[in-house]
Amino acid sequence: MATSPKAERIHALDGLRGVACVAVLLLHVATMLELWGEGGPYPLIPGTPAVVVFFVLSGVVLSIAPLARLREGRPYDWLGYYPRRVVRLGLPLVAAVALGVVAGLVSWTLGSTGRSATAIDFGGTAPPGRP
């Protein structure tokens, strides 16, 4: 068995993680756009189970390399792992937050009344019918 990280990659797991991501994305889009109205048939898009599947598969994928090295009797380089992981996850996170802030500002400027925290009236009064 080759020891390079690319050779040890299991593409089927990546594919399943991708399917789970698409299911979660579709659920979020359907919820935001209210495609089926209030309380629509959201069980058709298994978003919550897809999140669980994604995280379980991610844990399996992340543990393959350290376990392979331990099986060979070599220690895993955790001090080298964490900086790579921070760069790999941190840069897309910063980009996503920046795009989200820009999208939120554009939406707010255009007067969007979509389902967002800025469209909710926080008057502090109880909803009708509640004490």
All heavy atoms as an XYZ file, in Angstrom:
964
protein
N       0.847     -1.186      0.000
C       0.000      0.000      0.000
C       0.888      1.243      0.000
O       1.830      1.349      0.753
C      -0.895     -0.033      1.236
C      -1.766      1.196      1.336
S      -2.793      1.199      2.795
C      -4.266      0.550      2.106
N       0.564      2.185     -0.836
C       1.338      3.417     -0.923
C       1.093      4.261      0.324
O       0.032      4.218      0.927
C       0.959      4.190     -2.173
N       2.100      5.054      0.684
C       1.978      5.842      1.913
C       1.636      7.303      1.650
O       1.499      8.063      2.579
C       3.289      5.773      2.723
O       4.352      6.248      1.904
C       3.553      4.358      3.199
N       1.516      7.699      0.407
C       1.165      9.095      0.150
C      -0.304      9.323      0.478
O      -1.133      8.444      0.270
C       1.443      9.467     -1.309
O       0.495      8.861     -2.145
N      -0.672     10.511      0.995
C      -2.052     10.775      1.369
C      -3.007     10.664      0.179
O      -4.131     10.256      0.335
C      -2.019     12.205      1.913
C      -0.601     12.494      2.225
C       0.220     11.611      1.339
N      -2.553     11.032     -1.014
C      -3.439     10.967     -2.179
C      -3.775      9.526     -2.527
O      -4.866      9.229     -2.959
C      -2.782     11.664     -3.359
C      -2.525     13.130     -3.095
C      -3.195     13.966     -4.128
C      -2.834     15.404     -3.930
N      -3.839     16.198     -3.351
N      -2.817      8.590     -2.348
C      -3.046      7.196     -2.687
C      -3.999      6.533     -1.696
O      -4.687      5.592     -2.041
C      -1.728      6.444     -2.732
N      -4.027      7.011     -0.446
C      -4.862      6.412      0.575
C      -6.286      6.964      0.574
O      -7.120      6.502      1.331
C      -4.237      6.640      1.955
C      -2.925      5.929      2.134
C      -2.304      6.213      3.483
O      -2.995      6.754      4.369
O      -1.128      5.901      3.646
N      -6.557      7.912     -0.263
C      -7.873      8.541     -0.294
C      -8.926      7.558     -0.798
O      -8.717      6.865     -1.782
C      -7.822      9.741     -1.222
C      -8.790     10.751     -0.812
C      -8.435     12.103     -1.318
N      -9.569     12.900     -0.996
C      -9.617     13.689      0.048
N      -8.587     13.818      0.809
N     -10.689     14.363      0.313
N     -10.059      7.505     -0.122
C     -11.162      6.634     -0.535
C     -12.212      7.531     -1.180
O     -12.947      8.254     -0.498
C     -11.725      5.861      0.675
C     -10.613      5.036      1.304
C     -12.875      4.978      0.245
C     -10.997      4.372      2.598
N     -12.295      7.488     -2.475
C     -13.164      8.398     -3.217
C     -14.645      8.144     -2.950
O     -15.458      9.056     -3.045
C     -12.853      8.326     -4.705
C     -11.460      8.788     -5.025
N     -11.074     10.108     -4.911
C     -10.358      8.125     -5.425
C      -9.804     10.239     -5.229
N      -9.342      9.042     -5.539
N     -15.000      6.912     -2.621
C     -16.399      6.620     -2.312
C     -16.858      7.392     -1.074
O     -17.991      7.889     -1.027
C     -16.599      5.126     -2.112
N     -15.972      7.514     -0.077
C     -16.325      8.288      1.117
C     -16.480      9.771      0.781
O     -17.385     10.437      1.284
C     -15.271      8.111      2.203
C     -15.192      6.736      2.854
C     -14.066      6.699      3.873
C     -16.504      6.368      3.499
N     -15.607     10.269     -0.079
C     -15.733     11.662     -0.511
C     -17.054     11.880     -1.250
O     -17.711     12.906     -1.077
C     -14.560     12.057     -1.410
C     -13.255     12.141     -0.650
O     -13.292     12.283      0.585
O     -12.192     12.066     -1.296
N     -17.431     10.911     -2.064
C     -18.697     11.011     -2.803
C     -19.897     11.021     -1.870
O     -20.828     11.816     -2.048
N     -19.884     10.152     -0.858
C     -20.982     10.130      0.106
C     -21.048     11.439      0.897
O     -22.132     11.950      1.173
C     -20.824      8.956      1.068
C     -21.163      7.586      0.495
C     -20.804      6.501      1.495
C     -22.626      7.504      0.122
N     -19.897     11.971      1.244
C     -19.878     13.263      1.938
C     -20.444     14.355      1.035
O     -21.169     15.245      1.494
C     -18.456     13.621      2.366
C     -17.962     12.770      3.516
C     -16.490     12.952      3.791
N     -16.177     14.298      4.203
C     -14.983     14.860      4.059
N     -13.991     14.198      3.518
N     -14.778     16.081      4.465
N     -20.124     14.298     -0.252
C     -20.663     15.270     -1.202
C     -22.175     15.174     -1.327
O     -22.875     16.192     -1.363
N     -22.701     13.947     -1.381
C     -24.157     13.754     -1.443
C     -24.816     14.312     -0.187
O     -25.860     14.971     -0.261
C     -24.495     12.256     -1.634
C     -25.978     11.994     -1.445
C     -24.044     11.781     -3.011
N     -24.202     14.067      0.969
C     -24.745     14.598      2.220
C     -24.733     16.131      2.213
O     -25.696     16.767      2.647
C     -23.953     14.062      3.414
N     -23.662     16.726      1.684
C     -23.594     18.195      1.594
C     -24.694     18.750      0.706
O     -25.323     19.759      1.028
C     -22.237     18.624      1.062
S     -20.916     18.469      2.247
N     -24.927     18.100     -0.413
C     -25.973     18.561     -1.337
C     -27.348     18.461     -0.673
O     -28.177     19.366     -0.810
C     -25.918     17.764     -2.656
C     -27.139     18.018     -3.510
C     -24.652     18.108     -3.419
N     -27.600     17.377      0.087
C     -28.883     17.236      0.778
C     -29.086     18.356      1.793
O     -30.176     18.933      1.887
C     -28.970     15.871      1.458
N     -28.040     18.690      2.539
C     -28.141     19.776      3.520
C     -28.367     21.112      2.807
O     -29.203     21.919      3.219
C     -26.884     19.824      4.413
C     -26.876     21.064      5.291
C     -26.782     18.574      5.262
N     -27.635     21.343      1.728
C     -27.805     22.577      0.959
C     -29.231     22.692      0.417
O     -29.858     23.752      0.515
C     -26.795     22.626     -0.189
C     -26.903     23.830     -1.101
C     -26.484     25.095     -0.365
C     -26.054     23.640     -2.342
N     -29.765     21.606     -0.148
C     -31.136     21.636     -0.667
C     -32.153     21.911      0.430
O     -33.119     22.643      0.216
C     -31.460     20.315     -1.367
C     -30.776     20.079     -2.703
C     -31.114     18.688     -3.228
C     -31.171     21.141     -3.704
N     -31.950     21.332      1.601
C     -32.874     21.589      2.706
C     -32.838     23.064      3.105
O     -33.884     23.671      3.323
C     -32.538     20.715      3.911
C     -33.452     20.946      5.111
C     -34.857     20.442      4.798
C     -32.909     20.271      6.340
N     -31.630     23.645      3.168
C     -31.544     25.065      3.528
C     -32.205     25.947      2.474
O     -32.921     26.887      2.806
C     -30.084     25.473      3.722
C     -29.526     25.046      5.030
N     -28.807     23.899      5.190
C     -29.591     25.613      6.263
C     -28.451     23.776      6.445
N     -28.907     24.795      7.127
N     -31.976     25.653      1.212
C     -32.593     26.449      0.143
C     -34.107     26.307      0.189
O     -34.841     27.298      0.077
C     -32.024     26.034     -1.233
C     -32.826     26.624     -2.365
C     -30.560     26.443     -1.342
N     -34.603     25.076      0.354
C     -36.049     24.857      0.414
C     -36.672     25.567      1.608
O     -37.768     26.109      1.520
C     -36.347     23.358      0.475
N     -35.958     25.602      2.720
C     -36.469     26.277      3.911
C     -36.483     27.792      3.717
O     -37.458     28.456      4.060
C     -35.608     25.918      5.140
O     -35.606     24.507      5.298
C     -36.158     26.556      6.396
N     -35.410     28.335      3.161
C     -35.341     29.788      2.970
C     -36.368     30.272      1.962
O     -36.986     31.313      2.155
C     -33.946     30.195      2.500
C     -32.914     30.142      3.595
S     -31.282     30.790      3.146
C     -31.101     30.440      1.443
N     -36.547     29.540      0.886
C     -37.462     29.976     -0.164
C     -38.888     29.520      0.071
O     -39.778     29.871     -0.692
C     -36.977     29.465     -1.522
C     -35.602     29.950     -1.963
C     -35.241     29.337     -3.309
C     -35.561     31.469     -2.032
N     -39.102     28.729      1.129
C     -40.416     28.177      1.443
C     -41.036     27.552      0.201
O     -42.160     27.868     -0.196
C     -41.326     29.249      2.030
C     -40.861     29.774      3.358
C     -41.778     30.829      3.940
O     -42.669     31.328      3.230
O     -41.607     31.152      5.115
N     -40.294     26.636     -0.420
C     -40.744     26.033     -1.669
C     -42.066     25.308     -1.546
O     -42.855     25.280     -2.478
C     -39.667     25.073     -2.195
C     -38.364     25.713     -2.639
C     -37.384     24.648     -3.098
C     -38.601     26.714     -3.738
N     -42.320     24.698     -0.381
C     -43.554     23.951     -0.202
C     -44.476     24.622      0.788
O     -45.360     23.991      1.342
C     -43.245     22.529      0.257
C     -42.542     21.743     -0.784
C     -43.074     21.271     -1.940
C     -41.177     21.354     -0.790
N     -42.115     20.604     -2.650
C     -40.947     20.639     -1.975
C     -40.118     21.534      0.087
C     -39.710     20.098     -2.301
C     -38.893     21.002     -0.231
C     -38.699     20.294     -1.414
N     -44.262     25.891      1.034
C     -45.103     26.603      1.982
C     -44.724     26.282      3.414
O     -43.746     25.602      3.691
N     -45.534     26.771      4.312
C     -45.283     26.573      5.740
C     -45.450     25.099      6.097
O     -46.478     24.494      5.829
C     -46.286     27.410      6.546
C     -45.949     27.554      7.996
C     -44.900     28.605      8.245
O     -44.717     29.493      7.402
O     -44.264     28.531      9.291
N     -44.411     24.496      6.676
C     -44.481     23.087      7.102
C     -44.600     22.123      5.936
O     -45.265     21.107      6.041
N     -43.945     22.440      4.825
C     -44.025     21.603      3.627
C     -43.385     20.238      3.805
O     -42.971     19.865      4.888
N     -43.300     19.474      2.731
C     -42.790     18.098      2.811
C     -41.264     18.038      2.917
O     -40.588     17.457      2.084
C     -43.288     17.478      1.505
C     -43.327     18.624      0.555
C     -43.715     19.825      1.376
N     -40.719     18.634      3.960
C     -39.275     18.642      4.126
C     -38.673     17.263      4.387
O     -37.492     17.082      4.193
C     -38.863     19.635      5.218
C     -39.181     21.050      4.819
C     -40.152     21.777      5.465
C     -38.526     21.634      3.749
C     -40.456     23.069      5.077
C     -38.821     22.922      3.356
C     -39.789     23.628      4.024
O     -40.082     24.892      3.623
N     -39.444     16.272      4.839
C     -38.833     14.939      4.972
C     -38.337     14.374      3.636
O     -37.565     13.431      3.628
C     -39.958     14.081      5.547
C     -40.835     15.048      6.268
C     -40.759     16.323      5.467
N     -38.770     14.949      2.530
C     -38.270     14.501      1.230
C     -36.789     14.818      1.065
O     -36.094     14.180      0.283
C     -39.059     15.148      0.091
C     -40.516     14.738     -0.026
C     -41.197     15.541     -1.131
C     -40.639     13.254     -0.283
N     -36.308     15.829      1.779
C     -34.894     16.194      1.739
C     -34.325     15.893      3.129
O     -34.575     16.638      4.072
C     -34.714     17.679      1.386
C     -35.381     17.993      0.053
C     -33.227     18.030      1.334
C     -35.400     19.456     -0.287
N     -33.577     14.813      3.270
C     -33.107     14.401      4.599
C     -31.922     15.225      5.090
O     -30.794     14.735      5.164
C     -32.720     12.942      4.381
C     -32.276     12.906      2.950
C     -33.155     13.894      2.233
N     -32.152     16.482      5.412
C     -31.066     17.367      5.813
C     -30.417     16.997      7.127
O     -29.196     16.915      7.230
N     -31.227     16.742      8.153
C     -30.655     16.429      9.465
C     -29.879     15.118      9.464
O     -28.747     15.083      9.951
C     -31.771     16.417     10.534
O     -32.423     17.689     10.513
C     -31.207     16.159     11.907
N     -30.420     14.024      8.911
C     -29.607     12.808      8.831
C     -28.360     12.992      7.971
O     -27.320     12.394      8.242
C     -30.537     11.772      8.213
C     -31.906     12.274      8.466
C     -31.796     13.773      8.486
N     -28.452     13.834      6.962
C     -27.290     14.076      6.102
C     -26.169     14.753      6.873
O     -24.994     14.479      6.631
C     -27.688     14.915      4.892
N     -26.511     15.631      7.811
C     -25.486     16.274      8.646
C     -24.772     15.221      9.481
O     -23.540     15.214      9.577
C     -26.112     17.360      9.554
C     -25.120     17.862     10.578
C     -26.634     18.512      8.717
N     -25.537     14.302     10.064
C     -24.939     13.238     10.874
C     -24.032     12.366     10.014
O     -22.899     12.057     10.395
C     -26.045     12.403     11.558
C     -25.448     11.197     12.256
C     -26.834     13.254     12.532
N     -24.520     11.981      8.833
C     -23.718     11.150      7.922
C     -22.434     11.885      7.543
O     -21.345     11.299      7.542
C     -24.530     10.779      6.667
C     -23.642     10.182      5.582
C     -25.637      9.802      7.025
N     -22.536     13.169      7.227
C     -21.359     13.943      6.841
C     -20.320     13.950      7.954
O     -19.135     13.720      7.714
C     -21.754     15.374      6.474
C     -20.577     16.235      6.162
C     -19.979     16.180      4.921
C     -20.044     17.092      7.115
C     -18.872     16.964      4.620
C     -18.946     17.876      6.825
C     -18.363     17.805      5.579
N     -20.729     14.209      9.191
C     -19.764     14.291     10.277
C     -19.165     12.930     10.624
O     -17.974     12.833     10.934
C     -20.378     14.957     11.515
C     -20.434     16.451     11.391
C     -21.634     17.119     11.345
C     -19.269     17.188     11.315
C     -21.681     18.493     11.223
C     -19.294     18.577     11.189
C     -20.503     19.223     11.146
N     -19.960     11.880     10.562
C     -19.415     10.546     10.827
C     -18.390     10.177      9.758
O     -17.288      9.712     10.062
C     -20.543      9.499     10.909
C     -19.990      8.089     10.887
C     -21.375      9.717     12.165
N     -18.738     10.394      8.496
C     -17.799     10.084      7.417
C     -16.560     10.969      7.488
O     -15.454     10.519      7.180
C     -18.472     10.218      6.055
C     -19.528      9.162      5.747
C     -20.188      9.449      4.409
C     -18.938      7.769      5.764
N     -16.721     12.214      7.892
C     -15.563     13.090      8.037
C     -14.626     12.572      9.123
O     -13.409     12.608      8.961
C     -16.008     14.515      8.377
O     -16.708     15.070      7.294
N     -15.197     12.075     10.208
C     -14.368     11.491     11.255
C     -13.608     10.269     10.758
O     -12.428     10.081     11.081
N     -14.263      9.447      9.944
C     -13.592      8.276      9.375
C     -12.462      8.720      8.457
O     -11.334      8.219      8.538
C     -14.606      7.389      8.614
C     -13.895      6.312      7.811
C     -15.587      6.765      9.584
N     -12.744      9.677      7.580
C     -11.734     10.152      6.633
C     -10.535     10.750      7.371
O      -9.383     10.499      7.009
C     -12.358     11.177      5.652
C     -11.302     11.908      4.867
C     -13.335     10.492      4.721
N     -10.804     11.541      8.406
C      -9.713     12.181      9.145
C      -8.886     11.196      9.965
O      -7.731     11.468     10.280
C     -10.261     13.277     10.059
C     -10.780     14.511      9.354
C     -11.409     15.464     10.358
C      -9.682     15.198      8.578
N      -9.458     10.062     10.315
C      -8.708      9.106     11.136
C      -7.934      8.078     10.313
O      -7.135      7.328     10.882
C      -9.656      8.393     12.101
O     -10.613      7.652     11.375
N      -8.128      8.036      9.012
C      -7.440      7.035      8.185
C      -5.924      7.203      8.227
O      -5.190      6.244      8.472
C      -7.966      7.085      6.735
C      -9.380      6.517      6.683
C      -7.052      6.317      5.791
C     -10.051      6.650      5.333
N      -5.433      8.409      7.993
C      -3.978      8.633      7.940
C      -3.295      8.366      9.290
O      -2.299      7.641      9.328
C      -3.671     10.037      7.447
N      -3.805      8.908     10.415
C      -3.134      8.611     11.689
C      -3.155      7.119     12.035
O      -2.165      6.575     12.514
C      -3.921      9.411     12.725
C      -4.599     10.476     11.965
C      -4.849      9.924     10.606
N      -4.272      6.451     11.767
C      -4.348      5.023     12.079
C      -3.408      4.202     11.203
O      -2.816      3.226     11.668
C      -5.783      4.531     11.953
C      -6.749      5.049     13.021
C      -8.167      4.594     12.736
C      -6.312      4.620     14.399
N      -3.264      4.594      9.948
C      -2.341      3.876      9.064
C      -0.909      4.020      9.564
O      -0.139      3.053      9.556
C      -2.465      4.404      7.639
N      -0.544      5.206      9.994
C       0.817      5.408     10.516
C       1.028      4.636     11.817
O       2.094      4.067     12.030
C       1.080      6.892     10.732
C       1.028      7.628      9.417
C       1.946      8.685      9.218
N       3.180      8.718      9.927
C       4.214      9.372      9.490
N       4.151      9.989      8.328
N       5.320      9.428     10.183
N       0.025      4.603     12.670
C       0.148      3.855     13.920
C       0.281      2.357     13.645
O       1.018      1.657     14.327
C      -1.048      4.127     14.823
C      -1.083      5.505     15.468
C      -2.378      5.704     16.230
C       0.111      5.696     16.383
N      -0.449      1.859     12.627
C      -0.338      0.450     12.250
C       1.072      0.106     11.786
O       1.552     -0.999     11.990
C      -1.330      0.126     11.135
C      -2.328     -0.922     11.535
C      -3.291     -1.234     10.425
N      -4.098     -0.037     10.171
C      -4.469      0.390      8.973
N      -4.124     -0.269      7.902
N      -5.181      1.465      8.837
N       1.723      1.055     11.135
C       3.089      0.850     10.658
C       4.114      1.036     11.778
O       5.307      0.827     11.559
C       3.405      1.828      9.526
C       2.554      1.619      8.292
C       2.695      2.763      7.299
O       3.423      3.738      7.592
O       2.074      2.681      6.233
N       3.660      1.458     12.936
C       4.571      1.660     14.061
C       5.242      3.020     14.069
O       6.192      3.242     14.814
N       4.767      3.926     13.242
C       5.338      5.280     13.192
C       4.379      6.259     13.857
O       3.166      6.130     13.710
C       5.569      5.708     11.742
C       6.559      4.827     11.012
C       6.846      5.324      9.621
N       5.620      5.319      8.821
C       5.440      6.062      7.743
N       6.389      6.879      7.333
N       4.326      6.002      7.058
N       4.906      7.244     14.579
C       4.010      8.237     15.200
C       3.462      9.200     14.140
O       4.078      9.414     13.101
C       4.912      8.971     16.185
C       6.282      8.801     15.629
C       6.297      7.466     14.925
N       2.311      9.743     14.425
C       1.694     10.711     13.511
C       2.162     12.109     13.891
O       2.289     12.441     15.066
C       0.169     10.625     13.578
C      -0.504     11.427     12.505
C      -0.453     11.028     11.186
C      -1.164     12.602     12.811
C      -1.056     11.770     10.186
C      -1.775     13.347     11.825
C      -1.718     12.923     10.517
O      -2.312     13.673      9.529
N       2.418     12.950     12.914
C       2.919     14.303     13.123
C       1.751     15.259     13.412
O       1.268     15.958     12.527
C       3.694     14.758     11.881
C       4.257     16.159     12.041
O       4.452     16.599     13.185
O       4.501     16.803     10.997
N       1.290     15.256     14.668
C       0.163     16.112     15.027
C       0.527     17.587     14.987
O      -0.313     18.426     14.650
C      -0.349     15.751     16.422
C      -1.029     14.420     16.444
C      -0.542     13.263     16.974
C      -2.302     14.097     15.891
N      -1.435     12.249     16.779
C      -2.527     12.734     16.120
C      -3.275     14.826     15.218
C      -3.670     12.087     15.702
C      -4.424     14.172     14.809
C      -4.615     12.822     15.053
N       1.777     17.931     15.298
C       2.182     19.340     15.251
C       2.206     19.866     13.821
O       2.013     21.058     13.598
C       3.543     19.525     15.921
C       3.562     19.295     17.429
C       4.982     19.438     17.968
C       2.620     20.258     18.122
N       2.424     19.014     12.855
C       2.356     19.417     11.461
C       0.940     19.380     10.919
O       0.585     20.078      9.977
N       0.100     18.538     11.537
C      -1.279     18.371     11.073
C      -2.126     19.607     11.343
O      -2.847     20.082     10.468
C      -1.899     17.158     11.765
C      -3.381     17.048     11.608
C      -3.942     16.552     10.438
C      -4.248     17.436     12.635
C      -5.302     16.451     10.294
C      -5.612     17.334     12.494
C      -6.140     16.837     11.329
O      -7.490     16.739     11.179
N      -2.055     20.130     12.557
C      -2.947     21.222     12.935
C      -2.741     22.509     12.136
O      -3.732     23.125     11.724
C      -2.877     21.475     14.442
C      -3.657     20.429     15.205
C      -3.014     19.493     15.981
C      -5.035     20.376     15.110
C      -3.730     18.520     16.657
C      -5.761     19.410     15.777
C      -5.101     18.485     16.552
O      -5.813     17.523     17.207
N      -1.512     22.950     11.879
C      -1.387     24.155     11.034
C      -1.956     23.950      9.629
O      -2.609     24.842      9.085
C       0.126     24.400     10.980
C       0.656     23.768     12.208
C      -0.219     22.578     12.464
N      -1.750     22.760      9.056
C      -2.328     22.485      7.731
C      -3.852     22.524      7.793
O      -4.518     23.038      6.894
C      -1.888     21.098      7.230
C      -0.451     21.003      6.799
C      -0.164     19.687      6.088
N      -0.742     18.507      6.701
C      -0.116     17.694      7.548
N       1.129     17.952      7.904
N      -0.721     16.629      8.034
N      -4.406     21.977      8.835
C      -5.867     21.933      8.980
C      -6.441     23.329      9.166
O      -7.493     23.658      8.619
C      -6.217     21.050     10.174
C      -7.614     20.597     10.181
C      -7.792     19.472      9.205
N      -9.195     19.166      9.112
C      -9.776     18.751      8.019
N      -9.082     18.537      6.945
N     -11.052     18.517      7.995
N      -5.763     24.141      9.971
C      -6.244     25.512     10.201
C      -6.243     26.295      8.897
O      -7.202     27.003      8.585
C      -5.384     26.214     11.283
C      -5.628     27.711     11.308
C      -5.660     25.603     12.645
N      -5.178     26.151      8.105
C      -5.127     26.856      6.817
C      -6.207     26.322      5.883
O      -6.917     27.086      5.237
C      -3.727     26.722      6.178
C      -3.730     27.200      4.745
C      -2.708     27.497      6.999
N      -6.351     24.996      5.847
C      -7.319     24.390      4.919
C      -8.755     24.773      5.261
O      -9.591     24.947      4.383
C      -7.175     22.880      4.944
C      -8.076     22.215      3.957
C      -7.759     20.756      3.795
N      -8.642     20.198      2.800
C      -9.161     19.008      2.874
N      -8.875     18.213      3.870
N      -9.972     18.576      1.936
N      -9.077     24.886      6.547
C     -10.437     25.238      6.956
C     -10.611     26.725      7.231
O     -11.689     27.270      7.027
C     -10.828     24.450      8.212
C     -10.902     22.943      8.058
C     -11.207     22.299      9.394
C     -11.928     22.560      7.031
N      -9.556     27.377      7.697
C      -9.662     28.780      8.085
C      -9.851     29.723      6.913
O     -10.675     30.639      6.974
N      -9.111     29.506      5.843
C      -9.242     30.393      4.682
C     -10.635     30.319      4.050
O     -11.248     31.366      3.800
C      -8.146     30.090      3.664
C      -6.718     30.415      4.132
C      -5.702     30.013      3.059
C      -6.585     31.881      4.475
N     -11.187     29.123      3.796
C     -12.561     29.092      3.286
C     -13.573     29.666      4.267
O     -14.554     30.287      3.854
C     -12.830     27.603      3.033
C     -11.495     26.993      2.886
C     -10.580     27.794      3.768
N     -13.332     29.492      5.566
C     -14.242     30.054      6.559
C     -14.253     31.572      6.485
O     -15.318     32.196      6.467
C     -13.850     29.599      7.961
C     -14.626     30.262      9.100
C     -16.067     29.811      9.082
C     -13.977     29.947     10.427
N     -13.080     32.175      6.424
C     -12.991     33.634      6.337
C     -13.666     34.120      5.055
O     -14.409     35.107      5.069
C     -11.515     34.097      6.416
C     -11.370     35.561      6.063
C     -10.955     33.828      7.799
N     -13.437     33.419      3.952
C     -14.066     33.798      2.678
C     -15.588     33.674      2.760
O     -16.319     34.552      2.288
C     -13.522     32.936      1.542
N     -16.091     32.600      3.374
C     -17.539     32.406      3.484
C     -18.176     33.468      4.376
O     -19.251     33.996      4.052
C     -17.832     31.011      4.032
N     -17.524     33.801      5.480
C     -18.063     34.834      6.366
C     -18.066     36.180      5.646
O     -19.041     36.938      5.721
C     -17.264     34.898      7.686
C     -17.616     36.136      8.486
C     -17.508     33.639      8.506
N     -16.997     36.479      4.917
C     -16.937     37.747      4.180
C     -18.040     37.816      3.125
O     -18.720     38.841      2.999
C     -15.562     37.909      3.532
N     -18.239     36.722      2.386
C     -19.317     36.703      1.388
C     -20.684     36.813      2.049
O     -21.582     37.481      1.523
C     -19.240     35.433      0.548
C     -18.124     35.382     -0.474
C     -18.057     34.003     -1.124
C     -18.318     36.451     -1.535
N     -20.855     36.181      3.210
C     -22.118     36.279      3.930
C     -22.402     37.688      4.404
O     -23.536     38.164      4.329
N     -21.373     38.366      4.884
C     -21.540     39.752      5.339
C     -21.908     40.644      4.155
O     -22.818     41.469      4.240
C     -20.263     40.254      6.048
C     -20.289     41.762      6.237
C     -20.097     39.542      7.382
N     -21.215     40.461      3.039
C     -21.520     41.261      1.842
C     -22.944     40.979      1.370
O     -23.701     41.910      1.073
C     -20.488     40.984      0.719
C     -20.936     41.590     -0.592
C     -19.126     41.517      1.124
N     -23.331     39.693      1.314
C     -24.689     39.349      0.875
C     -25.728     39.920      1.826
O     -26.778     40.415      1.398
C     -24.836     37.835      0.772
N     -25.451     39.877      3.138
C     -26.380     40.439      4.105
C     -26.518     41.943      3.968
O     -27.624     42.480      4.046
N     -25.398     42.623      3.735
C     -25.456     44.082      3.563
C     -26.204     44.461      2.286
O     -26.999     45.405      2.284
C     -24.046     44.662      3.546
C     -23.323     44.661      4.893
C     -21.877     45.107      4.720
C     -24.051     45.554      5.881
N     -25.958     43.718      1.215
C     -26.680     43.990     -0.044
C     -28.170     43.752      0.160
O     -29.012     44.566     -0.248
C     -26.123     43.126     -1.195
C     -27.033     43.153     -2.399
C     -24.716     43.575     -1.561
N     -28.515     42.646      0.799
C     -29.921     42.331      1.043
C     -30.576     43.386      1.919
O     -31.702     43.810      1.672
C     -30.006     40.952      1.702
O     -31.326     40.648      2.025
N     -29.869     43.830      2.947
C     -30.402     44.833      3.852
C     -30.577     46.165      3.125
O     -31.570     46.867      3.294
C     -29.461     44.962      5.033
C     -29.961     45.835      6.149
C     -31.255     46.057      6.502
C     -29.166     46.573      7.060
N     -31.311     46.885      7.583
C     -30.040     47.219      7.955
C     -27.803     46.744      7.220
C     -29.596     48.026      8.976
C     -27.368     47.541      8.260
C     -28.257     48.178      9.122
N     -29.602     46.517      2.296
C     -29.671     47.765      1.544
C     -30.840     47.765      0.567
O     -31.515     48.785      0.389
C     -28.351     47.995      0.776
O     -27.274     47.989      1.710
C     -28.373     49.309      0.032
N     -31.085     46.612     -0.053
C     -32.181     46.517     -1.014
C     -33.538     46.392     -0.341
O     -34.566     46.377     -1.011
C     -31.962     45.327     -1.949
C     -30.750     45.430     -2.867
C     -30.599     44.140     -3.665
C     -30.876     46.624     -3.799
N     -33.552     46.270      0.988
C     -34.822     46.210      1.712
C     -35.454     44.839      1.695
O     -36.673     44.722      1.652
N     -34.652     43.800      1.744
C     -35.189     42.446      1.731
C     -36.046     42.198      2.960
O     -35.712     42.597      4.064
C     -34.048     41.429      1.702
O     -34.547     40.132      1.872
N     -37.166     41.538      2.759
C     -38.028     41.152      3.881
C     -38.070     39.641      4.002
O     -39.046     39.067      4.444
C     -39.455     41.702      3.693
O     -39.962     41.179      2.463
C     -39.462     43.204      3.688
N     -37.004     39.002      3.571
C     -36.934     37.543      3.650
C     -36.850     37.065      5.083
O     -36.871     37.841      6.038
N     -36.732     35.752      5.224
C     -36.670     35.154      6.559
C     -35.263     35.290      7.120
O     -34.427     34.438      6.919
C     -37.069     33.699      6.468
C     -38.510     33.528      6.074
C     -38.854     32.107      5.908
N     -38.436     31.365      7.103
C     -38.672     30.097      7.293
N     -39.311     29.416      6.385
N     -38.269     29.486      8.374
N     -35.016     36.380      7.795
C     -33.715     36.582      8.414
C     -33.925     37.301      9.737
O     -34.996     37.794     10.035
C     -32.800     37.404      7.510
O     -33.239     38.736      7.451
N     -32.862     37.334     10.514
C     -32.955     37.977     11.830
C     -33.259     39.458     11.706
O     -33.879     40.040     12.585
C     -31.661     37.765     12.596
N     -32.843     40.101     10.609
C     -33.099     41.533     10.476
C     -34.542     41.823     10.106
O     -34.990     42.958     10.225
C     -32.179     42.151      9.401
O     -32.406     41.491      8.155
C     -30.724     42.028      9.800
N     -35.299     40.812      9.667
C     -36.686     41.025      9.267
C     -37.659     40.735     10.399
O     -38.848     40.873     10.244
C     -37.021     40.144      8.063
N     -37.163     40.338     11.569
C     -38.023     39.986     12.691
C     -38.184     41.192     13.602
O     -37.228     41.905     13.882
C     -37.428     38.796     13.491
C     -37.329     37.574     12.585
C     -38.250     38.495     14.723
C     -36.589     36.419     13.212
N     -39.388     41.427     14.061
C     -39.655     42.525     14.974
C     -39.307     42.079     16.388
O     -39.935     41.173     16.937
C     -41.127     42.928     14.898
C     -41.444     44.083     15.834
O     -40.499     44.787     16.252
O     -42.633     44.272     16.143
N     -38.301     42.693     16.968
C     -37.878     42.358     18.311
C     -38.426     43.380     19.298
O     -37.703     44.002     20.037
C     -36.346     42.312     18.407
C     -35.740     41.168     17.653
C     -35.106     41.394     16.432
C     -35.794     39.890     18.137
C     -34.547     40.363     15.719
C     -35.233     38.837     17.431
C     -34.612     39.068     16.244
N     -39.745     43.552     19.295
C     -40.379     44.534     20.167
C     -40.441     44.120     21.622
O     -40.736     44.925     22.495
N     -40.188     42.846     21.903
C     -40.198     42.388     23.282
C     -41.563     42.014     23.785
O     -41.751     41.731     24.958
N     -42.579     42.039     22.933
C     -43.915     41.663     23.383
C     -44.164     40.204     23.051
O     -43.594     39.648     22.114
C     -44.986     42.518     22.668
O     -44.864     42.343     21.258
C     -44.820     43.987     23.016
N     -45.020     39.585     23.841
C     -45.338     38.175     23.614
C     -46.241     38.037     22.386
O     -47.022     38.932     22.079
C     -46.052     37.615     24.848
N     -46.105     36.927     21.678
C     -46.995     36.711     20.537
C     -48.450     36.631     20.989
O     -48.727     36.293     22.132
C     -46.527     35.352     19.970
C     -45.243     35.035     20.624
C     -45.152     35.857     21.854
N     -49.391     36.938     20.093
C     -50.812     36.890     20.461
C     -51.189     35.493     20.965
O     -50.744     34.482     20.437
C     -51.534     37.206     19.158
C     -50.526     37.826     18.274
C     -49.186     37.345     18.704
N     -52.032     35.463     22.019
C     -52.493     34.192     22.559
C     -51.577     33.617     23.634
O     -51.849     32.587     24.199
N     -50.474     34.303     23.922
C     -49.562     33.827     24.961
C     -49.562     34.829     26.109
O     -49.613     36.032     25.890
C     -48.149     33.707     24.406
C     -48.040     32.627     23.373
C     -46.866     31.824     23.699
N     -46.819     30.672     22.812
C     -45.755     29.991     22.601
N     -44.624     30.342     23.177
N     -45.766     28.936     21.844
N     -49.473     34.335     27.325
C     -49.477     35.270     28.487
C     -48.190     36.031     28.609
O     -47.190     35.706     28.164
C     -49.669     34.339     29.686
C     -49.468     32.948     29.205
C     -49.527     32.971     27.707
